[in-house]
């Protein structure tokens, strides 16, 4: 009992010793004030984040909406794992979590969230976190600096709802960054952030163990005549990072094609999940250099762009991904980067992927600057619908293959000598693949078929198979993904179906008691069903 009493007293005193404070910043404040109430607020964010202020671990600083002008905010204080420091913008009442509801084409609005405006996009940094830890930064706007937010060697940060615009000298070849996070240790979170028109890099993540979610990056020619030359939209250089539910878009015919969402350098075990890239032509999603290995791209969509594998990137997996209206859906090439060219890419796998309405070549062994090989890459249970050429063969290629795939509505088989002086033959293997309604004869291979896939609704891109499809149960289990595009396990029938979708037989209620008291829909169903009815019937099920 005595031990218990002592423990309780210790906890009580510890709690008193760690009492948290709340401070305020507003345009009507003064840095000489206590900062402890809205009426006695500080005036500058710069003072609040400095070591001169009393802010300590566990404290919260609320910053009221308004234009704070050309502050260069340099954080000088850390939180702890148990007591992070929170800097949070608000509109009317502290903690009201303002949301600009910013959409492409909108301006910033200092009446909703606090804003930093550097006034000159060729110089300065809006917010700088050097070697900082355990800081939460929420609800701020930044514009017109060389760099918007720069976190160098910073760990365990949470950066939420930061909306940024206009970074870098438009007269320089490569200048300006929106949000940059550099840390080998990592464990940083960036979510719900926007970068619009940064001249060089939009959102760049260097190091390991970072999590980026619900972020958007845009580049265009805006109405004021400022032309962004953004090169990297979301750029990752590190390992064990997760990029989820992010969106990047290149709008208009800009001078730079740009790189959408990509991994470059020593990048392993990263996951790119549920992301969309639009208008990037070649580089919707990309892996680059020999150190880019064992990464997963899953449920990603490339619109008017595709997937690029270059400079030796290998052993990466693209699962349930889509390319729509791409110039080239999948491109392999090499350059003199990464200590000299050796091979373009090998052992990369595309599974359950859909390549729709490709404008030029669906799979492009592209000549760039080095004539190295692209080898041992595979496409399994994929669908190729449309395209001028199925292949472009302008570099050495070998041991690449399709398994359990459907190829339909493609005009030509392949072209070569589009760019280089030498001719590179196409060396591609086909197994359990169906060719239908193409402008060329089906190539030789193992278990090649020419059957109508009989899709549910081809004009509306519904590539599920009807019960009458010849593609049901004719694939091989060897190497097939364990689940289809919808997440349905394979096989569903007597064998593996070819293409990205397994056919699921319509639900039968013949063996369900009290079936007349049940409603089961939809029927047939692709991925889930709903069953409603009276309680006894549901219990019997």
C-alpha positions, -999 to +999 in steps of 0.1 A: +000+000+000+028+024+008+044+017-025+012+025-043+008+058-024+043+069-033+038+060-069+006+081-071+023+111-055+052+108-079+028+109-109+010+139-094+042+159-090+054+148-125+022+161-140+025+194-122+061+197-134+050+192-170+021+217-171+014+228-206+010+264-218-011+279-246+002+310-264-012+332-291+001+352-321-020+378-341-015+409-362-027+430-333-002+416-309+032+427-296+063+404-291+067+421-257+033+407-245+030+376-224+013+358-254-009+339-229-043+352-242-056+365-275-057+400-261-020+397-250-008+379-281+026+381-297+029+398-331+053+376-351+055+339-358+093+344-359+094+353-322+071+325-312+094+298-328+126+313-315+146+303-284+138+338-270+102+329-265+091+308-235+076+281-257+087+246-244+077+209-250+040+203-247+030+239-254+006+250-282+009+282-301-022+294-319-016+318-348-046+338-360-055+343-397-039+372-414-010+383-437+022+382-417+042+393-447+079+386-453+088+367-422+116+341-424+104+317-397+133+297-382+124+272-356+148+270-326+130+248-301+122+211-299+094+191-285+097+156-271+081+123-280+057+126-250+052+164-254+055+178-289+052+215-296+021+225-317+020+256-339-015+258-353-032+284-375-069+294-368-095+316-383-118+330-355-115+308-324-083+289-315-086+253-325-113+259-352-091+240-378-097+263-408-097+248-442-092+269-474-110+241-493-084+249-519-089+236-554-069+241-585-073+277-598-080+292-563-060+320-547-048+321-512-069+338-486-052+353-454-087+358-439-090+321-434-055+309-424-023+327-414-001+335-445+036+342-450+043+362-481+080+367-490+072+391-518+101+379-539+101+343-552+139+345-560+151+346-524+144+335-488+127+306-471+093+309-455+096+283-428+129+266-419+132+237-395+169+228-390+176+197-368+142+200-352+122+173-335+086+166-324+069+197-338+034+198-352+028+225-378-008+230-390-029+254-411-005+279-427-002+295-462+032+303-478+040+321-510+066+341-529+099+327-515+127+307-531+117+279-508+084+275-491+091+251-462+125+234-457+130+208-429+166+198-428+178+169-406+144+171-389+126+141-373+092+133-360+075+163-375+038+165-384+031+190-412-006+193-419-027+216-442+001+238-455-009+255-488+020+270-508+024+290-541+051+305-563+087+295-556+119+301-575+133+324-601+114+318-634+145+331-653+167+303-639+170+268-654+164+251-620+154+271-590+128+271-563+112+244-541+078+242-524+081+217-495+114+199-489+121+174-461+156+160-456+162+134-429+178+100-428+161+090-396+127+104-406+094+094-391+080+126-404+044+130-416+032+154-443-005+154-451-031+176-468-006+199-483-006+217-516+023+231-538+014+252-568+040+265-593+074+258-578+100+263-605+122+232-597+107+209-571+072+207-557+073+182-528+107+165-522+113+138-496+149+128-489+157+101-463+137+073-447+105+064-429+084+094-440+047+093-446+031+116-472-007+115-475-034+135-494-010+160-509-013+177-543+012+194-566+003+215-597+023+233-624+008+255-651+010+289-669-010+310-646-031+341-654-003+366-644+021+352-670+043+334-646+055+302-662+065+275-638+092+251-650+086+225-624+108+194-629+100+171-600+064+171-587+067+146-558+102+133-555+115+106-532+151+099-524+152+073-496+138+041-483+107+028-464+086+058-472+049+057-479+032+081-505-005+077-503-036+093-519-015+120-536-022+139-568+001+157-593-008+175-625+010+193-652-015+217-669-009+230-704+020+227-728+048+237-704+085+239-714+094+209-691+076+175-693+084+171-656+086+140-634+053+132-617+057+109-586+091+092-587+119+074-568+155+083-577+188+071-562+190+046-534+153+040-529+141+006-515+109-007-500+089+025-507+052+022-512+033+045-536-004+038-530-036+051-545-019+081-563-028+099-595-005+116-620-019+136-649-005+153-680+032+144-674+035+127-708+064+103-701+069+105-663+036+099-646+053+075-622+090+066-624+118+046-608+154+058-616+189+044-610+202+010-599+195+018-562+157+020-569+147-015-560+120-035-543+094-007-544+057-011-548+033+011-568-002+000-561-037+012-573-021+042-591-035+059-621-015+077-649-037+100-671-021+113-702+012+099-690+028+065-681+053+046-661+090+051-667+118+026-657+153+039-663+190+038-654+189+003-639+159+004-617+150-032-609+128-056-589+100-031-586+063-041-586+034-022-602+001-037-589-034-028-601-021+003-619-037+020-649-025+042-677-051+061-697-043+081-729-006+079-724+018+087-752+039+057-740+023+035-713+055+018-701+090+030-711+124+015-705+155+036-711+190+044-699+214+073-697+249+080-684+236+088-649+243+067-619+280+062-625+275+052-661+250+031-680+249-007-674+213-017-681+179+000-684+159-020-660+153-057-651+130-079-630+103-053-628+068-067-626+034-053-638+005-073-625-032-067-629-025-035-648-047-018-674-032+001-703-060+019-721-060+040-753-022+045-756-014+070-783+020+057-795+036+025-782+023+007-752+057-009-742+086+012-754+122+000-753+132+036-758+166+049-771+178+078-750+216+081-748+230+047-739+224+015-758+220-009-729+197-038-723+162-039-707+157-075-696+137-099-675+107-077-670+072-092-669+035-083-674+012-107-657-026-107-659-026-073-676-049-058-702-037-038-733-066-020-749-057+003-778-025+018-791-007+025-823+021+000-816+022-027-790+060-023-789+087+002-798+121-016-800+150+009-801+172-007-775+184-042-768+157-062-750+156-099-739+137-123-716+108-099-712+073-116-712+036-114-710+017-141-690-021-143-687-026-111-706-052-097-730-042-076-760-070-060-780-076-031-804-039-024-810-031-013-846+005-026-851+028-051-835+060-032-832+083-006-848+121-002-847+147+023-858+126+052-847+156+070-831+190+051-831+212+043-861+212+006-851+184-019-854+173-038-823+151-068-828+121-074-805+127-103-782+096-108-762+079-140-749+042-147-746+025-173-724-012-179-720-020-146-737-051-137-758-050-115-789-082-101-802-092-075-829-057-062-834-041-050-867-016-079-866-016-116-863-011-131-829+026-138-822+040-172-814+042-184-778+029-208-753-009-213-752-017-183-773-054-178-781-075-156-804-108-153-786-134-126-780-128-115-743-165-105-742-161-077-717-191-065-697-190-030-712-160-022-735-172+013-746-172+023-710-140+006-701-156-021-679-132-050-685-149-075-663-156-107-681-190-120-690-199-156-684-195-162-721-159-150-723-133-173-738-107-159-713-122-177-683-102-205-667-075-207-695-046-190-677-017-205-657-014-204-620+024-200-622+033-165-613-003-152-613-012-126-586-031-141-557-058-116-561-073-097-591-078-059-597-108-059-574-090-079-547-109-111-555-088-142-548-076-164-577-088-187-589-126-184-587-135-212-611-116-243-624-086-222-634-070-188-636-088-163-659-066-142-681-067-104-679-069-083-647-103-096-635-114-130-623-149-139-634-172-144-604-203-165-610-237-149-602-248-156-567-274-183-563-299-184-535-313-219-542-297-233-511-307-204-487-337-211-466-364-184-466-350-170-498-383-153-505-376-130-475-342-119-487-329-092-510-295-099-525-278-073-548-261-066-571-265-098-591-241-107-606-216-090-583-179-082-589-164-075-555-191-074-528-228-081-523-255-067-499-280-090-483-310-076-465-341-093-451-360-103-420-339-114-390-347-152-391-335-154-427-303-135-420-296-158-390-300-188-413-275-174-437 
